[in-house]
Amino acid sequence: MRQERTVQASIFDLFAGHEIGRELKSMSQWLDDHYALVRLVAADLRRHGIKETGRQGLPAESVLRCGLLKQHRQLSYEELAFHLEDSASFRAFARLPLSLTPKKSVLHQTISAIRAETWETINRTLLESAREEKIEPGRMMRLDSTVTEALMHEPSDSSLLWDGVRVMVRLLKEADTLIGGSLVWRDHHRAAKKRAHAIKFTRGRPKRVQHYRDLIHITRATLAYLDQAAPQLWQVPDPKRVALWQAEFGHYRPLIERIIWQTERRVLCDEAVPAGEKIVSLFEPHADIIVKGSRDVSYGHKLNLTTGRSGLILDLVIEAGNPADSERFVPMLERHIDFYGEAPRQAATDGGYASRNNLSQAKARGVRDMAFHKKAGLRIEDMVKSRWVYRKLRNFRAGIEAGISCLKRAYGLTRCTWRGLDHFRAYVWSSVVAFNLALFARLKPT
């Protein structure tokens, strides 16, 4: 039966005197003071179909602490498993039972089970502690946006079609094995790969279009083989394996059809497909096309973050699509008011959030000084009470750039390494919690 906490910690659990060891000790003390958070993690681990009987699993407390260690030190699951066995400070922080050294597969299965909502609740509890300790009262707010990329390669129509053929060939081989080798089909993956490479290195639209026609034809033919194979699996005596195959086929089939549809529109019909209708990855179909200003294109999700004077991340929203910054100012301000019970006394944002309507909305909600980095036709006297205050708030706003840079460089928010939208959201929130907890440990008075 899985436990929530390690019943008895070892008397030999000692943290190193190094700066990192002292930081981990302070983080551990905060987690000890908020035991209710462990129950949330335990509830996530008790998923449908997982029995409570049998071998004792990794305690929920250790799962939470291992997840924080992974994001705090930006370790892979294999590296985390090594350090948990090798480092006394890591074992002390993780509260691992005696003689228990979890493998990377166990760490992956349990840490990834923690939902994004649980991480967000942990972050809000941490902010309440920061407010009680007078580290972050929430009276000053700065807002900015950034992009976290999904785990995918640079998309193109030919590469998406080639990915679809590869996946379908793999499914056909599995179906052929289940049926016993009696499935009638042809393996077109080499022909598809040849056409994809030809498209990449061919100059001139007429020649590329012909290669695209061949590649689309190959993709449709392979999809037809799958449609013929699916009804034949009813005779297989292993219903569990058949159900897994059918579920995977049901997941990929509509995505591959969308890829064929958008390729025909873009290449054969020379039609511009709106960004919201495009699929940019067969394996990460949730990824959005994000263009910030006139800079490089990113494929992932846009994040809107607010921070306070302490540098703690006060709030974060993972957006759907690529909404304009100016549209997200009022919702982010309202979320801040809902949590802290009042509007910030002063607020500062990037120039993308500037508009006369946003200024009037901020003033109506009680923000005394509202500074946009770019004035966008607004007068300084309308935003703040003096030019000196405006300069101070502009300098204050620049501090969020350092926080975002730290999140990207040291906490992995440049690129999410977990697959799927739910895991993407959990990854982002776990990085934010690890960042905030480490910063809280440094700022907390001793």
Sequence and secondary structure as in RCSB ss.txt:
>XXXX:A:sequence
MRQERTVQASIFDLFAGHEIGRELKSMSQWLDDHYALVRLVAADLRRHGIKETGRQGLPAESVLRCGLLKQHRQL
SYEELAFHLEDSASFRAFARLPLSLTPKKSVLHQTISAIRAETWETINRTLLESAREEKIEPGRMMRLDSTVTEA
LMHEPSDSSLLWDGVRVMVRLLKEADTLIGGSLVWRDHHRAAKKRAHAIKFTRGRPKRVQHYRDLIHITRATLAY
LDQAAPQLWQVPDPKRVALWQAEFGHYRPLIERIIWQTERRVLCDEAVPAGEKIVSLFEPHADIIVKGSRDVSYG
HKLNLTTGRSGLILDLVIEAGNPADSERFVPMLERHIDFYGEAPRQAATDGGYASRNNLSQAKARGVRDMAFHKK
AGLRIEDMVKSRWVYRKLRNFRAGIEAGISCLKRAYGLTRCTWRGLDHFRAYVWSSVVAFNLALFARLKPT
>XXXX:A:secstr
   SS SS  TT    SSHHHHHHHHHHHHHHT THHHHHHHHHHS TT  SSSS    HHHHHHHHHHHHHHT 
 HHHHHHHHHH HHHHHHHT  TT    HHHHHHHHTTS HHHHHHHHHHHHHHHHHTTS  S EEEEEEEEEE 
S     HHHHHHHHHHHHHHHHHHHHHHHTS       HHHHHHHHHHHHH  SHHHHHHHHHHHHHHHHHHHHH
HHHHGGGGGG S HHHHHHHHHHHHHHHHHHHHHHHHHIIIIIS     GGG    SS TT EEEE TTS EEEE
EEEEEEE TT  EEEEEE SS   HHHHHHHHHHHHHHHHSS  SEEEE GGG  HHHHHHHHHTT SEEEESS 
TT  HHHHSS HHHHHHHHHHHHHHHHHHHHHHHHSSTTB  S SHHHHHHHHHHHHHHHHHHHHHHHS  
